Structures are given as C-alpha cells and as structure tokens.
Amino acid sequence: MTIHRNCFKSTALALALCATLPALPAVAAEAGISVGKHHFVYYRDHDIYYAPENKVYYWNQNGSWQSAAVLPPEQQRYVTTGGVDVELDTERPYERHDYVVSHYKHNNPSETTRESSTTMNADGSTTSTTTTTTKHSYVYYADHDIYFAPETKTYYWQDNGRWTSGTTLPPQDQAFVRSKGVSIELDTDRPYERHDYVIAHYKNHRDHDDDDRR
C-alpha cells in the first residue's frame, strides 16, 4: 500500500511540474528562434545557394547537386551581387528547388521608393502619410506594343486581343524588337495593366536601343 501511495505522489508531482513548464516551441519563439527554418541566399541567375550560418555553397554540376565551403573558380563571379534571401524547412536547399524556382526565380528585382507627406488638419494638428511605390523597369516597343522586362527576360505582347507573356516572342514578332525601344518604369509587374498610360506618354517616343534583351 505504501508503495502505491509513493507512486501516486511521484506521478502527481511530475504532472504538476509539466503543467508549469511552457511548450518548447513557445520558448523558442519567445527567444527569437525560427523553428524548422533554414536561411539561404539564392542566386537565381545560376541556381546557387549559400547558407550564411554554416558558410556552405550549394550548386548544380552536370545534373548533380554539390556542396562545399568554396565555389569552383568558374562559379565564384556569379555570387558577388543579386542574391535573394529565402527560408526553407530543410538544410539541403536543393530539396525545395522546384518551390524556390516557382517563388523566387522570376520575381522582378525592383526599386522601392517611399514618399512622405504632411497634412494640416482643421484643429491645427498634422497627419503624416508615407506612400510606398515599387517600380519595375521595362523596354517598350511602341510600334507594336511589346514590352520587355530586362530583369526577368520576359516579353509581354498581345495575341488576338489578349495579353500574353513568355521568355521568347512568337517568330512573327521577333523582328519588331530589333530596333529602338523606350525605357520606362511602372508600378506593376504586369505592364499591360498600365497600357493606356504608356500609350499616352510613350507611344511616339522611341529613343532607347535595347541591348539588355540579348
């Protein structure tokens, strides 16, 4: 009987202690730890990953993923600029490469500007407003209403009245982008959404020789 009472007391004490302890994920969150997340810098032009925490590169060579603390000499120039921060649930980024390509490969690197304005209210107080604008660069070929995004190497054109996009123009349209285009900036990653504005401001302005499309 004494043994049973001691076991009961030990079990009750253990349950009481567990009840007073917070869950492990909550402790990790409060400490600023990202549970199950691994940070990488992804160089999308050449599909290279870099893990800053353990200083390891990951790259694809002849169809097989490799990793090392130093890239091969011919690859090193590709990681000087243009990396994108990504977080994955694996320490082997190539296991989520399809996901990374779909979410980060063609994201348009763009310029973000912030403008602040102050308004005087009727009671003498002031209200400050900050507007954030993201600008995307394009080359606009006005004669045939074709857009080209240099950062993503993507064309936008009309096909039977509907806007279409792709990395290569149809053969019948390719001759139209060998002449001069106009450099423009828009606040959208779909330039055709601002097509009326572009026509009004740039339709008859052609002064840019597009070297970026090659």
N, C-alpha and C positions, 0 to 999 in steps of 0.2 A: 504493500500500500504506500509506504514511504517513497519507494522508487517511482511509482506512478505520479505521486504529488510533485516530486522533483522534476520529472519530465514535463509535467504540465506547466510548472513555473518557468522552466527554461524556454518552452515554446512560446509562452505568453510574452516573456521578455524579448525574445527575438522578433516577434511580430510588432511589439511596441517600438523597438529600435528601427525597424524597416519603415514604419509609418512616419517616423520623424525625419527620415532621410529623403531629400528631393530626388527625382528621377535623374539618371545620368545625362540624358540629352538636355534637360533643363539646365543643369550645372554647366554643361559645355556651351550652351547658348549664352548664358549669363557671362561666361568667361571670354566670349568673343570667338569661340571655336566653331568652325564650319564643319559640321558632322557629315562625313561622306563626300566632301567636295575636295577636288584637287585642282590647283591653279596652274594654268599653262598660258604661254604666249604663242599664238598661232600665226605663222607667216603664210598667208593664204596663197600668195602667188606661186609658191613652190611646195606647199603642203609640208611645212616643217613646224614641229612643236618644240617648245623649250619649257622645262619645269624649273622655275627660279629657286624653289626650295631645295631641291637636290642637285641643281645645276646639270641637268641632263637634257640632251637634244634627242629628238625622235624624227627620223626621216625615212622616206621610202626609196629603196635602191633595187632596181631590177625586179620590182614587184614584191619585194620583201621589206618589212619594216625593220629598221636598225636603230640602236640607241647607243649613245656614248657621251662623255663629258665634252668632247670636241667634235665639231662637224668636219667632214672631209674638206680639204682646201677649196675644191671647186664649188662647195655649197656655202662657204662662210660669208661671201658677199651678199647673200640673199637675206641675212638676218640683221642687217645694220639699221633698217628702218621698216615701218609699216606693219608691225605686229599688232594683233588683236587679243585682248585679254578674254580668256574663256575659263569656265569652271565645269569640270566633269566629275562623274561619280566613279572614276577609275583612275588608277595611277598609270595606266597604259593608254594614252590618248587615242592611239590608232584603233582601239576597240570601239570608239564612238566617232570614227572618222566620217561615216555617212551623215551622222547628225550634225557634225561641225560644218561639213561642206554645205548642207542644206540651210544652216542658220547663219553662217559667217562668211562663206566663200565669196558670195556676190553682194554682201552688204556694201553699200556705197559709202566709202570714206568721204565725209563731207565736212564742211566748215560750219560751225555753230556760233552764232553771234547773239549777244544779249544786249538789249536796249532798255534803258530805264527812263521813265518819265514821271514828273511830279505834278499833281493836280491840286489846285487850291479849292477847298470846299467852302460852302456858304458861311460856315461858322468860324472860318479863319484857319482851320486845321488843314493839313496837307495829306494827300494819299499818293504813295509811290507805287508805280506799276512797272514790272520787269517783263519784257517780251522776249522769248527765246525763238530764234529763227535758224533753221538748218538749211544751208544752201547746198545744192547739188549742181555740179558742172556738166555741161553738155556742149556738143558742137551741133549746130542746127543748119541743115542744108535746105535753104529756103525754097529753091526752085521746085523741090519735090516733097517738101515737108517731112524730111527724115531727121531723126535725132540720133546722136551717138554719145554714149556715156564713156569717157576715156578710162575712168577708174575700174569699171566693171566690164569694159569691152562689149557693151550691149547696144544694139541698134533698136530703134523704135520707128515703125512705119505703118502706113495704112494699107490694108488688104481688103478690097471690096467694101470699103466704108468702115471697117473695124480695125482698131489699133492692134498691132502685133509686135512682139519683141523677140530678139534672138541674138546670138553672137555672130551670126552671118546673115547678110541680106540675101534675098532671092536673087538669082543670077541677073534677072532683067533690071534690078535696081542697083546693082553694084557699080555701074558706070556713073551713077549720079553723085557718088561721094568721093570722086577722084578730083573734084575741083574744090574751090574755096567754100568753107562754111563759116558760121558765125559762132564765136564763143559766148555762151550765155550761162547764167546761174538762175536756178529756180528753187522754190521752197518745197519741192516734192521729188520723190524718186520715180514718178511716172510723168514724164514731161508733157504727155498729151493732155493731162489734166489742166495745163495752163496754155493750151494751144492757141486759144483766142487771144490771150495776152501776147504770146510770142509773135503771132501774125501781125498784131497791131504795132509792135515795137521793133521787130527784126526782119519782117518779110522782105524788105527791099534793102537790107544792109548786109552785104557779103564782103568780109574783109579778112577772114581767117583761113589760112592754109592748114588743113588738118594733117599734122604729122603724127599725132598720137594714135590714130586708128591702125597704124601698121606696126 
